[in-house]
Amino acid sequence: MSTLDATVSMLEAMPEEARIKVFEFTQKLFTSRKSANPFVSVSEKKVTSDLAESRRQIAEGRGLNMKDALNELGRNHGFL
């Protein structure tokens, strides 16, 4: 199965409300004047600083488990 076939199959299996959300998001990507890439370049120093902070939070027991983190992302971006 090609990527296109898999994508169409996935869209066909989605409830209508979810398909509308995907359509609206895709429309925004094509009509936005901003780059479709949501990530901005950061320096190596920023990456290592963020990593150190993340490790500190985990050591202090303030990290999220992956399921909670993914659910939060889904809610924040309107997919849940």
Residue pairs with C-beta under 8 A, 6 or more apart in sequence:
1 9
11 19
11 22
14 22
18 79
21 78
21 79
29 36
54 63
57 63
64 72
71 80
74 80
